[in-house]
């Protein structure tokens, strides 16, 4: 990234000083910097170059072998899908602050999502754009066919000008203010052969890749995302697993699996969202509660309230050390 910024006209020494990076950090092979430094680089780049699309421009000039093992794992794979599948398990070869997930829930589409563990604000938006476009640029460089996502989801708000986004992502749908950062491709694109496929090299790299730390956990990410989507769905009076999954650009089955991985369930998160909404509403009639909480009628609210009371009592017994057995 620093090399690309220097090519764009920035002074390297001034750039390093501005983001607090001592020069010795950048010497030797395999240099890594903290997430704070990396985020600061993006903020400086956008400001000094006066370019809101700086991440798109830099990532679209990504060069293969830049990340060494991470790139070689990708390029030695037989197909686009197999290459993208290496992004998630081996992401710690390049960063401990991100996680890729590739999932295919139907015969038509496959989605690659990118999560950032720590970071927010404009630096986060630029970093996420860079990550997605760098992967896309890398894939395009090793296929002999067009490779454009049919849909791109971005958590950032829409910019004033979409020209750079269209130039990079193509003519597919681009959704802003989304619940996740992701690119969705045609399932058929996953079968495109890579021109750099090398089974022998892939076999050699696997033992090296196996020594990498596992991808960073995302325990809090999916429950928080589901909570936000549930709040929006309740506002619109349209609450269902299918609708919330669609808001999150995933399938109901994947959504339930992600919640299970995070130690929770769809029912638990739905109850949590409804309880929070009921508490915020204060004393209202059962009919009004049904409307606010997405229930069909007051009777449904009464049954839910009974279930919540039983669950709350059970939790209090557990916390007090009271257990029952048969």
Beta strands, then each sheet from edge to edge (+ up, - down):
strand 1: 98-103
strand 2: 109-116
strand 3: 151-153
strand 4: 173-175
strand 5: 181-186
sheet 1: 1+ 2- 5+ 3- 4-
end
